[in-house]
């Protein structure tokens, strides 16, 4: 059977033309393609090229994305000869658990190894009394944005995660939620390692697999958090995404925000407000601000008044987050009374505010602490 090579992606496909970037190549039975990197149409083409009915592609696709199988031999309604054919040409590259830690408050942090040996971290955040079980997932190995308060920001960005690697995190954390609490995930937040919008294509593809394409979770239960990339926020709006958006704000004026988040020099608050207003007007999706409270830096009454002004552009929910200590970082957590007073000023001005108390800090699983520590 002749094969086709896609020159840009440097991988092998079967004898049907999908795009202008493909060219004929010699038969190479030693090359296996990661089956979770191909589109469903390509899997259908493979079935057609092997004189197999198209519904077989649907069956295999559902085993992969709805039932989360990474072994062809577990696909019970697939004939033995087709399973053998799939194994001859395709492979899986699932994540493996390197280390799992459980906090005294029930939070579970997993360090997961990728196929190339790199590590990422994912977190299960359970709130059983509210029947809320959240997966915090990573989108990159490391991060390049160097936010001053964040442990991940002190790492280099090594690479983006594939859509299947993000999907596998959700499956892993969902299984942990079922094991420890007898309840599936209710929410997914892209607030782990990396900047999701700098891995735009794979993040959106993973949400397809997590939602209607595979696991069936509503996009309304998915939140993508960004440090604030104005151009890509506008692209989200133009792409009519269905998930919620969170801005890692952390300061309400450009001087302070640039001090702790260098990306603000290229994406200042004025441009972010315009982009977020554009996003809200086009999608109607919920927007929230994440605001880490830093002692004697951004927790004063003046900071609260400046923040109120930023909450007037469109409906917004504000999450005030307790700071979690990071080695080598000068910042300290605001006093509880300072946080409460800050929140009261906002609430008295009609702002919807939630104070998120630190979870999992004893295992370095809290916000800003993910750094692949041993």
N, C-alpha and C positions, 0 to 999 in steps of 0.2 A: 504494500500500500504506500503510495507517495505521501510525503509529509510536507507541511508548510512551516516556514519559520517567520515569526513576527520580528522584524529587524530591530525595532525600537525597544521592545521588551526582552529580546533575546531568549525566547522560549519557543517550543515546538508545538504546533497544532496539526490537526488532521486534514484530509484532502478535501477541504471546501474553503472558499475564499470568504473571509469576514471583512477585511478592510484593505485599503490601498497599500498598507505597510507590510503585507505578507508576500512571501516569495517561495517558489518551489525549492525544496532541498531533498537530499537523499534520505532514504529510510534509515532511521537510527533508533533501534529498539532499546538502547541503553539510556535514552533520555526519558525521564518521567516528569510530567507536569503536575504541579500542585493543583489538584482538582478544585480547590476553593479559590483559585485565582481566575477561573474562567467564568464567563457568563452562561446563563441557562441556554441561550441560543447556540452557544458553542458546544455545550453538552448534547443538545438536540442534533447538531450537525455531526457529532461523533457517532451517535446512534444511527443516523441516516447513512453515513459512510460505511458502517458495518452491517447494513441491511437489517437493522433492528427497529421495531416500532417506536414512534416518538414518545409514547406514554412511559417508556422505560426511563427516559431522561427525567420526567416528572417524578417518578418513583425514587430515583437516585437523589435528585435534588432535595426531596422532602426528607430523606434519611440524613442528608448532610445538614440542612438548615433548620428543619423543624424538630428533628429528633437528635441532632447534635452528635451524630456518629462519625467517628474517625477511623473506622475499620470496615472495609468492604464486606468482610465475613459476617458482620453483625446485621447486614441488610437482608433480613430473612425472606422477603418476598422477591428478591432478585435472583434469577437462575444462577446456578453454580458456574456455568460457562461464561456468563456475563460478568460475574464477580471476578473471575480469573482474567478476563479481558481488561477490566478496569484496573486491576492490580498490575497488569503488564504495562499499562500506559500512564497511570496516575499514581499519586501519592498524597498523603496528608502530612502536615507539619504542625501537630497540636502543641499547645503549651504543656509544661510539666511543672508541678509544684516543687519548688526548691526548699521553701521554709514557710510554715504557717504558725502564726502567733495569735493567741486570744487574750484580749484585755480583760481586766477585772470588771469593766462595764459591758462586756459582751461583744465588743468590736472585734472583728477578725481581720488580720492583715496577712496577705499572701504574697510571698516573693516568688515570681513565676519565671521559669527559664524558657527562652525562645529557642527555636531550632538552631540558631547560630551561636548559642551560648550566652547571649545578652540577657540581662535581668530587668524585669519591671515589677511594679507593685500594684496590687488591687486591694480594696478594703470593703468589707461588709459592715454596714452601720445599722444595727438593729434598734428599733424603738418599739418593743413588743406591745406596750400599753396603748400605742396609737395604731398598732397593726401596720407599721411602716418599716420596710426592710429595703435598704438602699445599697446599691453597688456603686462604689466610686472607682472608675476605671481610668487607666492611662491611655494616652494616644501616641506617645513618643517614648523612645529610650533616651532618658535625660531631657534637657531643655536648654534652649539657647538664649532665653530672655533675661536671665540674671536678675530677677526681682530680689531685692536686698533682704527680704524677710523670709525667703523660701529656701528650704534645703535642696529641693530639686534644681532651683535656679543656680546653685553652686556647681552643678554637674555640667558636663558638655552634652550637647545633643548628638547622639550617635546615629540614630535613624528614626524614620517614621515607622509606625506599626501598620501592618496590613489589616484590611477589614476583618479577616478571619481571626487575627490575633486579638483584636478588640472584642469580637464576638466570643472567643474562647474565655476571655476574662469574665464576661457576663454569665456564661454557662457555669464556670467554676464557682463564682460567688453565689449563684442561684442554688447550686448543689449544697454549698455550705449553709445557706439559709434554711434549706429543707432539712439538712442533717441536724443543725443545732437548735432550730426554732420551729420546725415543722410547718414553715410558711414560705411560699415562693417570694421572689423579689417583687416589690411594688414600685420601685423607682430606680432609675439609673442616672448618675451624674458623671459627666466627663470633667472631673476635677482632680484627677490623679496626675501622674507625671506627664509633662509636655503641654504644649499649646495646641488644642484641637484644631483651630482654624489654619494652622500651619501644616496640617495633614488633612486638608479639606476633603479631598476625594475619598480617602479611605474611611474617614469618620462618617461621612454621609452614607457611604455604602454599608458600613457596619450597622448603622441605624436601620437601614432597609432590612438587613438580615435579622436584627433584633425585633423589629416590629412586624409589619404585615407580611414580609417575605418569608419569615421564619418563625421566631418564637412567639409572635402574636402580641407583644406588649405595645400598648398605645404610645405613639410618639409624644403624646401629651404628658406621659410619665417619664420622659427623657429630657434632661437639661444639659445643654452644652455651655461650658463656662469658658470665657475668653478674657485675656488681659486687655483686649480692645484693639482690634485691627479694623479700622473704619471701612476700608475697601472691601474686605471679606464679609463684614457684617451686611453691607449693601448687597453683596452677592448672595448671601443667605436669603435675603428678602426677595431678590429677583428669582431665586430658585424655589420660592414658595415652600420653604421647609415647614414642617408641622410641629417640631419640637420647641421647647422653651429655651430661652437664651438668658445667660447670666453674665454680667460684666464684673470682673474683678476690679473693683473701683479703688478702695482702700485709702483714698484721699480725695478731698473735694475742691482742691485748687491745683493748678498746674505745677506750681513750685514744689509743693510737698509730694505730689504724685511722681514727678520726674525724679525726685530724690530717691524714692524707693522702687520705682518702676521705669527703667530707662526707655522702654518702648513708648512712653508718653511724649518723648521729644518728637517723635514722628506721627503720633496719634493723640493730639491734645484733647482736652475735654470738650472743646467746642465742636471739633470734628466728630468725636464719639457721640455727642448728643444728637447731632444731625443724622448720623448713620443709624442710631438706635430709633430715632423718630421715624425714619424712613422704613426701618424693619417693622416697627409696630403698625404703621399705617398700611403697609402692604400685606402683613400676615395676621395681625390681630393677636399674635402669640404673646404669652406672658413674658415680661422682662423683669429680672431681679438684679439688684446690686449686692455684691458680696463686699463686706467692709470689715477687715481685720482691725480690731481696736488695739492700738499701740500706745502704751503709757507715755503721757506727756508729749505725744507727737500729733495724734489725730483724734483725740478724745475730749476736746474742750467744747465749751458752749459755742464758740465761734466756728469751730469745725462743723458742729451740728447745724448752725444757721446756713453755712455754705452748702452743706449736704441737702438741706431742705430745698434750696434753689434748684439743685440738680434733679430733684424728684418731681418737679413741676412740669417737665416737658411732655410726659406721657405717664399713664398708670404704671406704677412700679412698686415692687415689694423689696424691702431692705432686710438683708440678713446681716446682723452684727455678729462677728465671729471672735471668740476668745483667741488671742495669740498663743501659739505653742512654741516653746523655746527651741532654737536651732543652734547647734554648736558654732561658735565663732561669730554670732550675730548679736549686735548691741541692743536690739529692741527687747522690751519687757512687756508682759501682759498688763493691760489696764486693770486697775482695781475694780472689783465687782460694783462698788458704789458709783464709780465713774461711768461704767457701762450703763448701769440702770438710769442714772441721771441723763446721760446722753440719749438713751432710748426714749425717756419721758419727753424730752424736748421735741423729738421727732413725732411721737404719737400725739402730743398736744397740738401739733400742726397738721394733723390728718394723714401722716405717713404710716403705712402698714409696716410694722417692724417685728421681726423675730430675733431674739437673742439666742444664738446657737452656742451652747456650752461645749467645752472641749470633750471629745470622745476619743479614746484609744491612745492618749498621749503617753501612757506607760509602756507602750510597745512601738512608739514613734509612728503611729498610724493616723495621727490627727492632721488637720489641715496645715499644709506647708511643710510636713515632716518627711514626706516620702523621698528616700534617697538611697535605697538598696543597702541599708546598713546591715551588717552581719548579725 
